[in-house]
Amino acid sequence: MDKGLLRVIGELAGRGEAIALVTVIATRGSTPRKAGAAMAVDRTGRIWGTIGGGCGEDEAKRRALIALDDGKSCRREIRLDNAVAADEGMACGGVMEIFIRVF
């Protein structure tokens, strides 16, 4: 994981601000990034880092905001299937499994 991303998480958590760390833990098929890619999301929706951009990252951000509201870490699957990819002009078609760690 990027040291800059770790620093941001430490700074925000140190100030008592809630933050979610989204990490790709597995992939199947074609995905923009592979396992280990990470991003952080705060309650305002601001992000640091990337798990690949586009519709997959937007969905991960949405789920991270839900996890922040719930205050619970979780594991989720993001499908970049043809319907989603076509809507965004993308052609990934794979699946990313993510872990959202709430701090």
C-alpha positions in Angstrom: 0.0 0.0 0.0 1.1 3.5 -0.8 2.8 5.3 2.2 1.0 8.5 1.4 -2.3 6.7 1.7 -1.3 5.3 5.1 -0.3 8.8 6.2 -3.7 10.2 5.3 -5.5 7.5 7.1 -3.3 8.0 10.2 -3.8 11.8 10.1 -7.6 11.6 9.7 -8.1 8.8 12.3 -5.7 10.7 14.6 -8.1 13.7 14.5 -11.0 11.4 15.2 -12.5 11.6 11.7 -14.2 8.5 10.4 -12.5 7.0 7.4 -12.9 3.8 5.3 -10.0 2.0 3.7 -11.2 0.1 0.6 -8.8 -2.6 -0.5 -9.1 -5.0 -3.5 -8.6 -8.4 -2.0 -9.3 -10.6 -5.1 -10.3 -10.2 -8.7 -11.8 -12.5 -11.4 -11.7 -11.7 -15.1 -10.7 -8.3 -16.5 -10.5 -5.5 -13.8 -8.8 -2.1 -13.9 -6.6 -3.0 -10.8 -5.6 -6.1 -9.0 -5.5 -7.3 -5.4 -3.7 -4.8 -3.2 -5.0 -1.7 -4.8 -6.5 0.6 -2.2 -8.2 3.9 -1.6 -9.5 5.8 1.4 -12.9 7.5 1.7 -14.1 10.0 4.2 -17.7 10.9 5.2 -17.8 13.7 2.7 -17.0 11.3 -0.2 -13.5 12.6 -0.7 -11.1 9.9 -1.8 -7.4 9.3 -1.7 -5.8 6.6 -3.8 -7.6 4.5 -6.4 -8.9 1.1 -7.1 -9.2 1.7 -10.8 -11.6 4.6 -11.4 -14.8 4.5 -13.3 -18.0 2.7 -12.3 -16.2 0.2 -10.1 -14.6 2.8 -8.0 -17.9 4.8 -7.8 -19.6 1.7 -6.5 -16.9 1.0 -4.0 -17.1 4.6 -2.8 -20.9 4.3 -2.4 -20.4 1.1 -0.3 -17.7 2.7 1.8 -20.0 5.6 2.7 -22.7 3.0 3.8 -20.1 1.2 5.9 -19.1 4.6 7.5 -22.7 5.3 8.3 -23.1 1.8 9.8 -19.7 2.0 11.6 -18.9 -1.6 10.4 -16.2 -3.0 8.3 -17.4 -5.4 5.6 -16.5 -7.5 2.5 -18.3 -6.8 -0.8 -18.2 -7.9 -4.4 -18.3 -5.4 -7.3 -19.3 -6.8 -10.6 -18.0 -4.9 -13.7 -20.4 -6.9 -15.9 -21.4 -5.9 -19.4 -24.5 -4.0 -18.3 -22.5 -1.8 -15.9 -19.5 -1.5 -18.2 -21.6 -0.6 -21.2 -23.4 2.2 -19.3 -20.0 3.7 -18.6 -18.3 3.0 -21.9 -16.0 0.5 -20.4 -15.2 -3.1 -21.2 -13.8 -4.7 -18.1 -16.4 -7.4 -17.4 -14.6 -8.8 -14.3 -15.3 -8.9 -10.6 -13.5 -7.2 -7.8 -13.8 -8.4 -4.2 -13.2 -5.6 -1.8 -12.7 -5.3 2.0 -13.9 -2.0 3.6 -12.2 -1.3 6.9 -13.8 1.4 8.9 -11.6 3.5 11.2 
